[in-house]
Amino acid sequence: MKKKVFIDQKPLHCPSQLRAIHDTMDILSGKWKITIIGCLAFGDKRFMDLMREVKGIGSKMLSKELHELEINGLVSRSVQPTKPVTVEYALTAYGETLRPILWEMADWGQHHRLKVKASFNGEIRNG
């Protein structure tokens, strides 16, 4: 039996496309990151604005997710010397490259919702 060789937990024979998808999922994984990026795609936001817009997220989790997005170069954090201090988050130029993907996801999601709704309505009529 031939033993598989792994580098960084990925098999060497793995196609580059699948590896790239895996890398993307590593950066954007979790329940909140894509939603946070989606909110920031509409403009810069303060921490509390994001808390209001990202329904269900806690402050610790939002802080953690923003920090990880910042580490990956997708989000920038700017502190304004006001009283009280104002912290504002924005997509970086690199983060902006995700915008077309987000819009495609939103478009697909809207179509899927309509498809499911139509299917459900058909079941009710036929049932």
C-alpha positions, 0 to 999 in steps of 0.5 A: 500500500502506497503511503500518502505524503502530506505537507501542511496537512494537505495531500501533495496530489491535491489540485491547486484549485481545491487548495486555493478554496481551502485557503480562502475558507480558512480566512473566511471561516466562521459564522460571522466574517462574511457578514462583517465584510458584507456590512463593511462593503456598504461603508465604514462602520464603528464598532457599535454600528457593526454590533447592531447590524450583525444580528446575534454577534457578541462584542467579544466575538465581533472584536475577535473576528475584526482582529482576525480580518485585520491580521489578514489584511481585509479590514483596517481599524482607525482610532480617532482622538475624540472623547470618547475615543471613536474606532472605525473599521473599513475594508482595505483595498485588498478586502474590497477585492471580495466585493464581487464575490459577496454580490454573487453570493447575495444574488445566488442566495436571493435566487435560492430563497425564491426557488425554495419558496416556490417549491414550498408553495407548490408542495402546499398546493399539491399536498 
